Amino acid sequence: MRSPALVAEEMRQLKYEFGAERLWFADDIFGLRPKWVCQLADEVQKLDAAIPFKMQSPRGLDDARYRAGLAACRMCGGLDGC
């Protein structure tokens, strides 16, 4: 698994060096790792690297761990207006 710091740095590069306005994370378990997503949110804030993004998520999943992951996604600019 890639570190949150590395992903946040790549988001910063995409935002400032390439002008990215939106991202898509193709990771089936992205929202199921709330601790990792919270760490990503912290790193994204440090680097001012927030970019609206969407992600894959399993259909019909609604447990506390998944909801915590979604809340953390919103903290780092994700879910593209959700």
C-alpha positions as CSV (number, residue, x, y, z in Angstrom):
1,M,0.0,0.0,0.0
2,R,1.3,3.5,-0.9
3,S,1.8,5.9,1.9
4,P,-0.6,8.8,2.5
5,A,2.4,11.3,2.3
6,L,3.3,10.0,-1.2
7,V,-0.3,10.2,-2.5
8,A,-0.7,13.7,-1.1
9,E,2.6,14.8,-2.7
10,E,1.3,13.5,-6.1
11,M,-1.9,15.3,-5.5
12,R,0.1,18.5,-4.9
13,Q,2.0,18.0,-8.1
14,L,-1.1,17.3,-10.1
15,K,-2.8,20.4,-8.7
16,Y,0.1,22.9,-9.1
17,E,2.3,21.5,-11.8
18,F,-0.4,20.1,-14.2
19,G,-3.5,22.2,-13.2
20,A,-5.6,19.1,-12.3
21,E,-9.1,20.1,-11.2
22,R,-10.5,16.7,-10.4
23,L,-9.2,13.2,-9.6
24,W,-10.5,9.7,-9.8
25,F,-9.2,7.1,-7.3
26,A,-9.7,3.6,-8.8
27,D,-9.3,1.7,-5.5
28,D,-12.1,-0.6,-4.5
29,I,-11.3,-0.3,-0.8
30,F,-10.4,3.4,-0.5
31,G,-13.2,4.3,1.8
32,L,-12.7,1.2,3.9
33,R,-9.4,2.4,5.4
34,P,-10.5,5.4,7.5
35,K,-7.1,5.5,9.3
36,W,-5.2,5.8,6.1
37,V,-7.7,8.3,4.6
38,C,-7.4,10.4,7.8
39,Q,-3.7,10.4,7.4
40,L,-4.1,11.4,3.7
41,A,-6.4,14.2,4.8
42,D,-3.7,15.5,7.2
43,E,-1.0,15.3,4.5
44,V,-3.2,17.0,1.9
45,Q,-3.9,19.9,4.3
46,K,-0.2,20.3,5.1
47,L,0.6,20.6,1.3
48,D,-2.5,22.6,0.3
49,A,-3.1,19.8,-2.1
50,A,-6.9,19.3,-1.9
51,I,-8.5,18.5,-5.2
52,P,-12.1,17.4,-5.6
53,F,-12.1,13.6,-6.3
54,K,-14.3,10.7,-6.8
55,M,-13.6,7.1,-5.8
56,Q,-14.9,3.6,-6.3
57,S,-16.8,2.1,-3.4
58,P,-18.6,-1.2,-2.8
59,R,-22.4,-0.9,-3.5
60,G,-24.7,-1.2,-0.5
61,L,-22.0,-0.8,2.1
62,D,-23.1,1.3,5.1
63,D,-21.1,0.4,8.2
64,A,-19.4,2.7,10.7
65,R,-15.9,2.1,9.3
66,Y,-17.1,3.0,5.8
67,R,-18.9,6.2,7.0
68,A,-15.7,7.2,8.9
69,G,-13.7,6.8,5.7
70,L,-16.2,8.9,3.7
71,A,-16.0,11.7,6.4
72,A,-12.2,11.7,6.1
73,C,-12.5,11.8,2.3
74,R,-14.5,15.0,2.6
75,M,-11.7,16.5,4.8
76,C,-9.2,16.1,2.0
77,G,-11.4,17.6,-0.8
78,G,-13.0,14.4,-2.0
79,L,-16.3,13.1,-3.1
80,D,-16.7,15.9,-5.6
81,G,-19.5,17.8,-4.0
82,C,-21.2,14.9,-2.2
